[in-house]
Amino acid sequence: FYRYREVFKTTSVITTFSLPHQHTMKHYKQLIQLFGTPNGLCSSITELKHVKAVKKPYQHTNKYRALGQMLLINQ
C-alpha cells in the first residue's frame, strides 16, 4: 500500500491518506492501554470502500498492469 499510494496522489484521485482504520491503528496500542480492549470495533465502512475502489474495478481489468486500468475505472 505505502509503495503504490503515491500513484493516487500524482493522478489527483486522492490528495491525502487519512483513512479512518489506518489512522486509528497508529494509536491502537496506546488506546488499549488507556481504555482496555475495544468492544464492537467495526471496520465495515473501510471494507466497503475497499470493495468499491479496489475489488470491483480489478474484476473489470485484464489483470495485466491492473493498477493503471483501475485508476481509469475509478475516475
C-alpha positions as CSV (number, residue, x, y, z in Angstrom):
1,F,0.0,0.0,0.0
2,Y,2.6,2.5,1.0
3,R,4.7,1.9,-2.1
4,Y,1.8,2.4,-4.5
5,R,-0.2,5.2,-2.7
6,E,1.9,7.9,-4.4
7,V,0.1,7.0,-7.7
8,F,-3.2,8.1,-6.3
9,K,-1.7,11.4,-5.2
10,T,0.0,12.2,-8.5
11,T,-3.1,11.4,-10.5
12,S,-5.2,13.5,-8.1
13,V,-7.5,10.6,-7.3
14,I,-6.9,11.5,-3.6
15,T,-4.6,14.1,-2.2
16,T,-4.3,12.9,1.4
17,F,-4.4,9.5,3.0
18,S,-6.1,9.7,6.4
19,L,-8.2,6.6,6.2
20,P,-10.0,6.0,9.5
21,H,-8.9,2.5,10.0
22,Q,-5.3,3.1,9.1
23,H,-5.2,6.3,11.2
24,T,-6.7,4.5,14.2
25,M,-4.0,1.8,14.0
26,K,-1.4,4.4,14.8
27,H,-3.0,4.9,18.2
28,Y,-4.2,1.4,18.9
29,K,-1.6,0.3,21.4
30,Q,-2.0,3.5,23.5
31,L,-5.8,3.4,23.4
32,I,-5.8,-0.2,24.6
33,Q,-3.5,0.7,27.4
34,L,-5.7,3.6,28.4
35,F,-9.2,2.2,27.9
36,G,-8.9,-1.6,27.6
37,T,-9.9,-3.8,24.8
38,P,-12.2,-2.3,22.1
39,N,-15.6,-3.8,22.1
40,G,-17.7,-3.7,19.0
41,L,-14.9,-2.4,16.8
42,C,-16.3,-2.2,13.3
43,S,-14.3,-1.8,10.1
44,S,-17.1,-2.4,7.7
45,I,-17.0,1.2,6.4
46,T,-13.4,0.9,5.2
47,E,-14.1,-2.6,3.9
48,L,-17.0,-1.3,1.8
49,K,-14.8,1.4,0.4
50,H,-12.1,-1.2,-0.5
51,V,-14.6,-3.3,-2.4
52,K,-15.8,-0.3,-4.4
53,A,-12.4,1.2,-5.1
54,V,-10.3,-1.9,-5.5
55,K,-12.1,-5.3,-5.8
56,K,-14.8,-4.4,-8.3
57,P,-12.6,-2.3,-10.6
58,Y,-10.0,-5.1,-10.5
59,Q,-12.6,-7.6,-11.8
60,H,-13.1,-5.3,-14.9
61,T,-9.4,-5.3,-15.8
62,N,-7.5,-7.8,-17.9
63,K,-5.2,-8.4,-14.8
64,Y,-2.1,-7.2,-16.7
65,R,-0.8,-4.0,-15.1
66,A,-4.1,-3.6,-13.4
67,L,-3.3,-0.5,-11.3
68,G,-3.5,1.9,-14.3
69,Q,-6.7,0.3,-15.5
70,M,-8.2,0.6,-12.1
71,L,-7.3,4.2,-11.8
72,L,-9.1,4.9,-15.1
73,I,-12.2,2.9,-14.0
74,N,-12.3,4.9,-10.7
75,Q,-12.3,8.3,-12.4
